[in-house]
Amino acid sequence: MTGLTARVRTWEQHGRYVDVDGHRIYLQIRDGTGPTIVFLHGYPSSSYDWRLVLPALAGHRILLFDFLGFGLSAKPADWRYSLLRQADLVESLVAAQTAGPVLIVGHDMGTSVANELMARDIEGRLPFEMAAIALFNGSMVLDKAHLTPAQKVLRSRFGPVLARLSNERVFRAQFARIFSADHPLTADEAADQWALLAHLGGHRIIDRLTYYLHERVEFAERWHGALRDWPGRFELGWAGRDPVCVEAVLQAVRELRPSAPVTRWPALGHYPQLESPGEIAAFVTRFAAASA
């Protein structure tokens, strides 16, 4: 088992573990007032992505966690990593840990989990109230995205082979490519992200964790329909130097939801919350204030 860095160990101490359907899930709750802000992280990372944003959100009630298979949460090797089941996890955690309306902020893979929650809300079967949703840099219209070479292999029949061969050197090289030139991946961030991925052998199931890419095709009609028809307050944020979730993805989402306000960060890459946490914190602060 790859050891966690001291920085990640410190992060771990801010939260706790809860049991959800027999799985150990890492969770943090920050006390505050107003609607609870629920952060949904992306692939292949974890709630650790949001840590630099949180200090500027002091005073807001916040819930963040690691999806099953990611970060500090359990990583069963035989589990089907469907976003439908990850949405079930969101439902369980929010219903058990919050009261009143929630605001959803999602990035990357988390945007599709949010799309499923939107679909369920339209059907009237969510156990909580979603007051508003803000999504940024997720390949919600997959055929417009530019997948990385690793993502293409992982979603193919050669995915298990690449998972067995995965190592820190390859991960660092691949992960660095999705950061902007002006805000490159740092050595410390790379070490932390690898430690969280490899924790509990997560790097050996990374092909399973990409199952959501198949679901973005399988459930496209459902999730695109939710983007179009969900009646609540909805915003987009978009980093302009993202090599994966390119401008064409944003425009395709806007075709589905023309009325959605868009906040742009032209100089940032795929992880804007890591590259410029102050800008993302300002976005979330404004979004929360407008949704209260």
N, C-alpha and C positions, 0 to 999 in steps of 0.2 A: 504494500500500500504506500503510495506516495504521501509524504508528510505535508501537512499544511504549513504555510509560512506563518511567522509571528503576526503579521498584519491580519491574516485571515483568522487566526486564533483570537485575536482581539475582537474582530467583528463578530465571531461566533458567540462571544460572551455577552453581547448585547441582546441576544435572543434566547430562544428555548426550543425544545423539541416537543411536538405533539403527535399523537397517534391518530391517523386517519385511515380507516378501513385496513388496519393491520400494518400500515407503513409509517415509518418515522419521518416526519416532515419538519424541516427547520423553518421557524417562524419568528418574526420580530413585530412587536406592536409598540408604537411611540404614542404616548398619551397627548391629548390636545383637545381642541374644541372644533365644532363644525362637523360636516360630513367626513367620514373616514375616507382617506385617499388610499386606494388599493393599487399597488404597483405590480405589474406583470412583466417579468423579464423575458429575455430572448434566448436563442440557441447560439452557441453551446454554453452559455454562461449561467448566471444566477442572480439572486437579489443583491449580491455584492456590487453589481453594476450601479446601483442607486445610491451607494453610500456617500458619495461626494455631494449629492444633491440635498441630502437630508438636513444638514445643519441650517440651511437657509429656510427650511420649512418648519422650524421649531414653533410650537403652538398649534400646529395641525395634528389631528389624530391620523396615524399612518399604520397601515398593515402591509407587510411585505413578507415574502416567503420564497423558498426554492421549490419549483415544480418537482414532482417525483422524477428521479433519474438525473437531477441536476444539483450542482453545488454541494451543500451539506446534507441534503435529503437522501433517503434510501434510494438505492439503485438496483432493484431486482433485475437479474439477467434475463428472466423469462417473462417479463411484463410487456404487453403491447402498448407502446407509448403513443397512444391516440390522444389528440387534442380534446376529444369528447370526454375522455377520462380526466384530463387535466382541468377541463371546465367543471367536472364534478367536484374536483378537489377545491377549486375556487368557491363553489357553492357551499361546500362543507365548512371551509375555514371562515368565510364571511358570515354565514348564518350562526356559527358557534362563537365567533369572536367580536362581532359588532352588533350594534343596534342602530336603527335609523338608516337613512340613505347613504350610499357610497358613491365615490367618484373613481372611475377606472382610468389608470394611466398605463398604456401598454406599448411595448417596443418589440420589434422583430417578431419572433414566434408568438409572443404575448398578444400581438394584434389579432391573430387568428383565434386565439382563445377568447378574446373580447368579442370577436364576430360571432362565435358560437353562443356566448352569453346574450348578445343582442338578439339572436334568433330565438333563444329560449324566452327572453323577455317578451318578444312579440307574441309568442305562443301562450304567455301568461303563466309560465311555470318556474319562474325564479323565486327562491325563498327570501329574497331581499330586494330592496329598491335601488336601481341604478339611476342616480340623478343626472349624471353626465359622463361622457367618455372622451378621452384625448388619446390619440394613437399617433405614433411616429415611426418612420423607417421600418416598415414591415412589408414583405412581398405578398400583400393581400390579393393582388392579381398576378398570379405566378408567371403567366406566360409573358409578362412584360419585364420580369426581373432578369438580372444577369447573375446566375448562380456561379459560385466559385468552382474551380476545377474539383476541389475536394467534395463539395456538396453534390456535384454531378456523379462522382464515383460512388459516394456513400449511398445515394438513392438507387444505384444500379445493383445488379447481381454480384458485383465485386465489392460491395460495401463491407461485408464481414471480413474480407481479406485486408482492406485498408484499416479497419478497426484493430485488427490483430497487430498491424505494423505501426500503429500510431505511437508517436513519441514526442517529447517536449520540443525537440529541435524543429520538427515538421510543423507542430502546432504553432510555435512562435512565428514561423515564416508565413503560414497561412493567415493567422490572426492579424499580423501586422499589415497585411495588404488592404484591410478594410478600414484602416484609419487614414485620415487625411495627411498630406505631406506637411502641413503646418502644425499638426498636432499628432505626432507619431506615437506609436505604442512605446511605453517606457519599459525598461527591463524589470522594474518592480511589478508593474501591472501584468506583464507577461508571466512572471513567476507566480503571481497570485492566481491568475486565471487558469494556468495549467494545473496548479495544486488543487483548485476546486473541481476542475474537470476530472482529474485523475483520482480524486478522493473516492474511496470505496470501489475503485476499478471502473469509474465512469468512462474513461477513454476506450475501454474495451467493448462498450455497448454503443459507441457513438453512431454506428450505422442504424441502430434501433431508434435512437433519438431523432433521426431525420425522417421518421415516419410521417411527421406532419407535412412534409413536402408532397407526399402522395395525397394526403387529405385535402390539401389546398386545391387539388384537381378534383378529387372525388366529391367534395362538398362545395365546390365553387358556386353553384347556383344558390345554395342555401345561404352561404356567407356573403356573397355579393348582394343577394336579396336583403339580408339584414342590414348591410351598409346603406342600401337605398331606402329601406322602409322603417328602420327603427325610429320611433317618434321623439326620442329624447335629444338633449343638447350634445352636440358632437363636434369635435375639433380635430384638426390635423397639425402636426409639426413635422418639418422635413429638412434633413441635412443634405445640402446640395452636392457634396463630394463623396457620397455613398456609392461605391462601385457595384453594389448588389441591388439595392432598392433605388433604382435610378429614376430620373424625372418621369419616364414613361409609366412607371408604377403609380406615382402620385397622380398623374393626369388620368389614368384609368380609374382610380378611386374617386377622383373629382367628377368624372362622368357619371358615376353612380350616385354621388352626393354633391351636386353642384353648389349647394348652399353652405357647405362646411367651410368655416374660416380656416385659413392656412397660415401658420407661422413658419418662416423659412430661416434656416441657418446656412447661408451659402458656402461658408468656409469649412464646414465640419463634415466628418465622415460617418460611417455606419453607427458608431457609438457616441452620439453627441453628448450623452450624460457623463461620459468619461473624458471627452476632449474639452468640453467647456461647461462644466457643471453649473456655473453661475447663470449662464443663459437658459439652461434647462430648468433650473430652480425658479428663475423669474417667470418662465412660461407656466410652470405648474402653479406658482403662487397666484398669478393672474387668472388662470383657469379655475382654480379653486374659489377665488373671490367672486368670480362671475357666476359660479354654479351654486353658491351658498344660498 
